[in-house]
Amino acid sequence: MERHDEQDPVVFDLVEGNRDAAPGSDGDASDGPPARRRLRLPRLSRRTWLVAASVVAAVVVAMVAADLVRDHRRAELMRTSPAGVASLDGPPEEIWTLPFDFPPQGGQDAFVDQQLVTMDGLLVLLPGSAQSYTVDASSGAAGPEPAGFEDVVAIDPGSGEIVWRVPLDERSQCGPSGYDGSASTDVLVCVHGPDDARDVLTIAPDGSTRSRAADLADGEQIFPGPDGMAVRVTRTGDETEDVVCRPTGVCTPSVLTDGRDVLVIAEDAATGAERWASTVAFTPVHTINCQRIDPGTGDAGPVVDTDHVTVRSGAETVVLDGCGISATLSLPGVRLDLAVRTDPSSSPWVNELEPGRYTLQGDATNSVVVDEFGQIVRTLDGFVRIPATSPDAPDDLWFVFSGSHGFEAMRKDGTVAWTDRLSQSVLLAARDVVVVNRSGRVAGLDRATGVRLWSWGSEEVSGLSSYRTLTDGEIVALEYRPRQRTGGGLLVALDLSTGEQLWDVPMTGMALAVDGHIVEMTTDGLTGLG
């Protein structure tokens, strides 16, 4: 007999009749309802079953592999953001601790003014500054007590290992830097040493350094700047009139109408080559704004320093502040504050919006967006608040607030995508959701339409303030801190799609996201969470 090949087409037989009919009946009883048709499944060979199982297994493996690749890419993307964490699937647990070289003297109630910056995935902390003062009973002089690390210290956020240390001399200043981990740089610039022998030091991400003498002229100061710059400032012009102040703080004259301008020179920190120079003119100022109190003298009276000037650096700005001096310059050395400055005695707030873009707020009703050359790009009825942003979110919206009436989600071309009049702040701009604060509750809004998708609130955060926001692209973690700075906080994780609370953990310090890891900064030091 010819063997039927297993690969021939499979034939289906439709059998009519009552499925419950007794054996041997023909199932065609005319006095009953019409017989139902029953599908007789074919008998599949073992080879066919194996092929089918292999196909299913291959599909499952492919889906799992695709998920793993997508999760890996998402985690790698999150490492690039000061708000990004590789994974928030479960509550983080302590995996390492690193104490400060100098813990503060005030215990858990102490305040740690720790500046930091990220460099190539490392958390770099600057030397601790004075946080408290002890008074000598015999002289009355107050002596500063530093808190933090003694040197510039680079830490691996995944292991807590100190990768490198760079010691600095007295009166050290480094930049650019910040307090929330948002500042990042390829070159950290430090100036240090006594007034008559200041040095300029550059530090690379691997800890290698390059140093040179500042060679300051008489009356000249030097400060760290952004983009590998050092910034020199010098008062120019004739000396000003003497100011006399009483111990009560009342000074004569009460208004300084004449003062000295400031010459600003930006140079390459490593080589000293000049990049640009600018002169900032003196503007009349109330004498009280030029007063300073030196805690090291023990003198309770104020000191008027008409030549006082300081420089601080942002990621892309150089900010000057001093007696009769207020200016913000961009990386090319352009005065940004002059774009909208109509009153010489009033300087607008300048905030870095995005690379090459800045917002200037001259009053409480409107602001402008300018480029790095001070050219006005757009005028806004309100002011832009810059929220924490997930790195996978599109860069298409500005959140423009106006008084206490919520905000507009504005496209870069000036058109309004949608309006929200119920929220006080934007906590996170994510890929598909905008997370907002609504009178203590948290809401998720559709990024495209502004429609509310979910709302969350809990008694656990009553009396706490929302302080910082982290995300892994699928989950948002909200850090709540005590309003009075004492007591413990809470880190709460919500599903970005539904608002469901997934977990919460207590926090005693400030949460930072560094290279996809969570680092908690407490009064005692650092704790790695994972």
Buried (B, 14 or more C-beta within 10 A) or exposed (E): EEEEEEEEEEEEEEEEBBEEBEEEEEBEEEEEEEBEEEEEEEEEEEEBEEEEEEEEEEEEEEEEEEEEEEBEEBBEBBBEBBBBBBBBEEEBEEBBEBEBBBBBEBEEEBEBEBBBBBBEBBBBBBBBBBBBEEEEEEEEBBEEBBBBBBBBBBBBBBBBEBBBEBEBBEEBBBBBBBBBBBBBBEBBBBBBBEEEEBBBBBBBBEBEEEEBEBEBEEEBBBBBBBBBBBBBBBBEEEEBEEBEBEEEEEBEEEEBEEBBBBBBBBBBBBEBEEBBEBEBEBBEBBBBEBBEEEEEEEEEEBBBBBBBBEBBBBBBBBBBBBBBBBBBBBBEBBBBBBBBBEEEEEBBEBBBBBEBBBBBBBEEEBBBBBBBEBEEBBEBEBBBBBBBBBBBBEEBBBBBBBEEEBBBBBEBEEEEBBEBEBBBBBBBBBBBBBBBBBEBBBBBBEBBEBEBBBEBBBEEBEEBBBBBBBBBBBBBBBBBBBEEEEEEBBBBBBBBBEBEBBBBBEBBBBBBBBBBBBBBBBBBBBBBBB
